[in-house]
Amino acid sequence: MKNMYVINKTFCQKGDNLEETREIIELLLLKATIDILELISKGKTQYKDLIMPIDISISTLNIRLKQLLHSKFITHHIIRDPERNEYYEITEEGKKVLKAFLDFENVLSKI
């Protein structure tokens, strides 16, 4: 039961919708979601830098990026000054969720 408390405390704020929490956990469990968040958490990350290190199709990568953007765990920036510069960054919420997931994964590995 203590592990469930950790999950609820980490992913749910007082008054949060349990359905929303379930959707977040499901997203994190999808193929490559954590890998993408970990890569982007290292700093400004270009799309091309996500293709090689992760063993997924381009279409899956695009879907995960859209899901992470929709969940507000990452942001997408396009700057034209004078050349085009496009990159992804992890948000504070994304950092919290990634840390919580990795901490929970660590707890489970010790059981």
C-alpha positions in Angstrom: 0.0 0.0 0.0 2.9 2.4 0.6 3.9 2.2 -3.1 0.3 3.2 -4.1 0.6 6.2 -1.8 3.9 7.2 -3.6 2.1 6.9 -6.9 -0.9 9.0 -5.8 1.2 11.6 -4.1 3.5 11.9 -7.1 1.0 11.9 -9.9 -2.1 13.3 -8.2 -2.5 16.7 -6.6 -5.4 17.2 -4.2 -8.6 17.3 -6.2 -7.0 15.9 -9.4 -9.1 13.6 -11.6 -8.1 9.9 -11.2 -8.8 9.4 -14.9 -6.2 12.1 -15.8 -3.7 10.3 -13.6 -4.4 7.0 -15.3 -3.9 8.6 -18.7 -0.5 10.0 -17.6 0.7 6.7 -16.4 -0.5 5.0 -19.6 1.4 7.5 -21.7 4.5 6.9 -19.7 4.2 3.2 -20.2 4.0 3.5 -24.0 7.0 2.4 -26.0 9.8 5.0 -26.0 8.0 7.7 -24.0 10.5 7.6 -21.2 13.4 7.3 -23.6 12.2 10.4 -25.4 11.7 12.4 -22.1 15.2 11.3 -20.9 16.8 12.5 -24.1 15.0 15.8 -24.2 15.7 16.3 -20.4 19.4 16.7 -21.3 18.8 20.1 -22.9 17.6 21.6 -26.2 17.0 18.6 -28.4 16.5 18.6 -32.2 14.2 16.2 -33.9 17.2 14.5 -35.7 18.8 13.8 -32.3 15.8 11.7 -31.3 15.8 9.4 -34.4 18.9 7.3 -34.0 19.2 6.7 -30.2 15.7 5.3 -29.9 14.7 2.1 -31.7 11.2 3.2 -32.9 9.6 4.1 -36.2 9.4 7.7 -37.4 5.6 7.5 -37.1 5.8 6.3 -33.5 8.2 9.0 -32.6 5.9 11.6 -34.1 2.9 10.3 -32.2 4.9 10.3 -28.9 6.1 13.8 -29.5 2.5 15.0 -30.1 1.3 13.1 -27.0 4.1 14.7 -24.9 3.3 18.1 -26.3 -0.4 17.7 -25.6 0.3 16.6 -22.0 2.6 19.7 -21.6 5.6 17.5 -20.7 7.7 19.0 -23.5 7.6 22.2 -25.5 8.5 22.8 -29.2 10.3 25.9 -30.3 10.9 27.3 -33.7 13.2 30.3 -34.0 14.0 32.1 -37.2 16.9 34.5 -36.4 18.3 34.6 -39.2 18.4 30.8 -39.7 15.7 28.4 -38.6 16.4 26.7 -35.3 13.9 24.1 -34.1 14.1 22.1 -30.9 12.3 20.4 -28.0 12.7 21.1 -24.3 11.3 19.3 -21.3 8.9 21.4 -19.1 9.0 21.6 -15.3 6.0 19.3 -15.2 7.8 16.9 -17.6 10.8 16.9 -15.3 8.6 16.1 -12.3 6.8 13.3 -14.0 10.0 11.8 -15.4 11.7 11.8 -12.0 8.6 10.4 -10.3 8.4 7.6 -12.9 12.1 6.7 -12.6 11.9 6.8 -8.8 8.9 4.5 -8.8 10.7 2.2 -11.3 13.6 2.1 -8.9 11.3 1.2 -6.0 9.8 -1.6 -8.0 13.2 -3.0 -9.0 14.0 -3.5 -5.3 10.9 -5.5 -4.5 
